[in-house]
Amino acid sequence: MYGGIAMVNEERRFDHLKTTNPDFRKWMDLHSELEVKLEGFNRLKYLTAEEEVEKKRLQKEKLFAKDRIHFLLYRF
């Protein structure tokens, strides 16, 4: 029961930040963009060494964006 209430509050904070906080939207957009790029790498059967490095860089950047989203979400 309590988990459901917390989830609703989190969704409200998320929706509120999406509409009122440009920084939050920026990180959300970046996270989504990185997800699309990573999906492209994931569709490839084999990656070159350069592609592996780029994929790892994108994964780290995506994780950083996710951390910023969570920071902003729980800061308010």
C-alpha positions in Angstrom: 0.0 0.0 0.0 2.6 2.5 1.0 4.7 1.8 -2.1 1.8 2.8 -4.3 1.5 6.2 -2.6 5.2 6.9 -2.9 5.0 5.9 -6.6 2.2 8.4 -7.2 4.1 11.2 -5.5 7.2 10.4 -7.5 5.1 10.5 -10.7 3.7 13.9 -9.7 7.2 15.3 -9.1 8.4 13.8 -12.4 5.5 15.3 -14.3 5.9 18.7 -12.5 9.6 18.9 -13.3 9.1 17.9 -16.9 6.8 20.9 -17.4 8.5 23.5 -15.2 12.2 22.8 -15.0 14.2 23.3 -18.3 17.3 21.6 -16.7 15.3 18.5 -15.9 13.9 18.4 -19.5 17.5 18.9 -20.9 18.7 15.8 -19.0 15.6 13.8 -19.9 16.1 14.7 -23.6 19.8 13.8 -23.5 19.0 10.5 -21.7 16.5 9.6 -24.5 18.9 10.6 -27.2 21.7 8.4 -25.7 19.3 5.5 -25.4 18.5 5.7 -29.2 22.2 5.8 -30.0 23.0 2.8 -27.8 20.2 0.8 -29.4 22.0 1.3 -32.7 25.1 -0.2 -31.2 23.1 -3.0 -29.6 21.7 -4.1 -33.0 25.2 -4.7 -34.4 26.4 -8.3 -34.2 30.1 -7.2 -33.8 31.7 -3.9 -32.8 35.0 -2.6 -33.8 37.4 -1.4 -31.1 36.4 2.2 -31.8 32.7 1.3 -31.7 33.2 -0.5 -28.3 34.9 2.6 -26.9 32.1 4.9 -28.2 29.5 2.5 -26.8 31.1 2.6 -23.4 31.4 6.4 -23.5 27.7 6.7 -24.4 26.8 4.3 -21.5 28.7 6.4 -19.0 27.2 9.6 -20.3 23.7 8.1 -20.1 24.3 6.9 -16.6 25.5 10.4 -15.6 22.3 11.9 -17.2 20.2 9.4 -15.2 22.0 10.4 -12.0 21.3 14.1 -12.7 17.6 13.3 -13.4 17.3 11.4 -10.0 19.2 14.2 -8.2 16.7 16.8 -9.6 13.7 14.5 -8.9 14.6 14.0 -5.3 15.9 17.4 -4.6 12.4 18.9 -4.7 
